[in-house]
Amino acid sequence: MKNTLLVFREQNLFFGIRSNDFEQYFPLNKVWISQANNSSQVWRFEGKEKKEKGCFIHPGSLFGFSKFRISQTGVIFLKNISNQLPMGILMNEFLMKISLKKIGTKKIDIEQLKKFPTHLPKSAFHTVQRYKRKNIFIIDPLMLFKAYDIAPS
């Protein structure tokens, strides 16, 4: 999945993460999960075979579009944050996997976008990628965790 833009949909909006923004990823069926500190936004995981540990969020529930749901085909993408536990994003379904080489250069600065969802913080997104007449909001993991004040605990 290197050099790939992974796109998912929540309601009528498209979001994407760049696989290169994450150090590692693994299938959800390889870990045990539990809620972190009674938070509905942050979840803990621990590897079933390897002893990896960390926290993750589900973007749909974080953005208020859907309830937290788990799919056995889900994948957790992890980003190491200084000396804290790795923080990740759970992706249950991919709508598209697009090679970063094929995506083109049509990008829109967040501040220049005419119709930005008012309930989402602009600071959580890197840019908006235009692809096949669709706006894809590119999530920057560090900016997302900072915008929502999420830190592993």
BELTAKA-V677515 format. One record per helix or strand. SS is the DSSP state (a for helix, b for strand). FROM is the first residue (numbers start at 1). TO is the last residue. Records with the same first field share a line. If there is no record, write none. Layout:
# BELTAKA-V677515
SS->FROM-TO, FROM-TO
This chain:
# BELTAKA-V677515
b->4-10, 13-18, 24-27, 31-35, 43-47, 53-58, 75-79, 86-91, 96-99, 107-108, 125-131, 134-139
a->19-21, 28-30, 59-62, 110-112, 122-124, 141-147
